[in-house]
Amino acid sequence: MDETGLKSLLQHLPVSWWEADRELRVIDSGGGAFDDTRTAQRFLDTVCRELPTPAGDGKRHWQAFDGRVFEVNWPLDPPRQDRMRGVAVEVGPAPSGPRRYDAFADLAPAAAFIRDADGRYLWANHAYAHLYGTTPEHVVGKYVHEVDAPADAAQVLALDQDVLSRGRPVRHTLTYHRADGTSGYAAGHRFPVREGTEMCVAGIYLDISDYTRALDQRREAEESLCALRDHSGLPCAMLSVGGRVLQAGAAAAELLQTRLSDLVGRRAHTLLAPVPELAGLRRSWQDLIARRSRRIQTSAVLVDGRGRQRRVRLHLTPVGRGPSRAESVWAVITHQSLAHEAHPPLTASQIRILSLLAAGRSNGEIAASLHLSRQTVDYHLSRLRDLLDAPTRCALVARAYVLGILAPQTWPPRSATAGHPHSAT
């Protein structure tokens, strides 16, 4: 093949050839790697600046240029003494559009690189250089120990040799250090590739520093929440939307007189006494799950492992990011009443009589306020003393509070199950 035919063949390949004078000014150039003589001259200037003398040393050299890597050769026998010829073959797939692939890889968000067996960077994209706070031009051509700290460089080279010896990809997560001293984390694959006749190591990584930092912060938040749950003394539990106990604190297990292992996984409705306000609690629960309510504070009666009942103040808050449905619910218990054996539910009139009695009203004043006869009020008070096991009026009021019948933090006294502060029932 004559020289003209060779030049025509190279026009379609990722190759650059040039002919230059003694001052290394490009006289002629071609090949499919560059579009114009000006780019070929710029490439030749880079080669002459960074590689050994173009007179040729009989060795192949690697040269990075505009994010691309070339294998550079200088023929030993130039045809004329006043001129010099060189050829550079681009490393990578050819000839069907290597520039399109290189441009894609160079701008991809994943960090990618190619290193030879000695740890020298043959190619790196912008995302990889960004990990170190620099540009590809300041990475390509350097060795690992020039980019990474000594301890990191030793680890990187050991991983490279492991990949080359195995001959297959390896997935791992590594820590890297930036120029400012901060640390980052990357996860990805490292695998062997052939560049020309040489086996090299390539890698594709994602920077997971922000993700790792977020996981650490979440872990710390969960640990803090667990510490608060277990050591605050407040009985609390996390419930699924179906009403099953997912998590619970030791105080909740103690309150319900059961083991923590037996409490987790249990259906919440089995812990509630069948009192009249239970139907309203179920409706409020559906509003909470559907996010029609942001939180609920209500009264409930719990049944412990011994069958005793205890009225409590229940605080429910939905958990989860779903805009239309909660993922779970935190339940916190406050204002616990004294545990007691179940008694028949009190009527609205009996609770109203207890409220007025706690306010210091006499039997006559209670009868006038409720439009009842004195005898009727006496009957109700006698009946209440029997139900609540209270021998006197003072004991009756005290029992009404410790059993959670009357709300402990309101005045005038009112029912603990009242829907409004000024309601009697």
Secondary structure by P-SEA (a helix, b strand, c coil): ccaaaaaaaaccccbbbbccccccccccccccccccaaaaaaaaaaaaacccccccccbbbbbbccccccbbbbbccccccccccbbbbbcccccccaaaaaaaaaaccccccccccccccccccaaaaaaacccccccccccccccccaaaaaaaaaaaaaaaaacbbbbbcccccccccbbbbbbbbbbbbbcccbbbbbbccccaaaaaaaaaaaaaaaaaaaaaacccccbbbbbccccccccccaaaaaaaccccccccccccccccccccaaaaaaaaaaaaaaccccbbbbbbcccccccbbbbbbbbbbbbccccccccbbbbbbccccccccccccccaaaaaaaaaaaacccaaaaaaaacccaaaaaaaaaaaaaaaccccaaaaaaaaaaacccccccccccccccccccccc
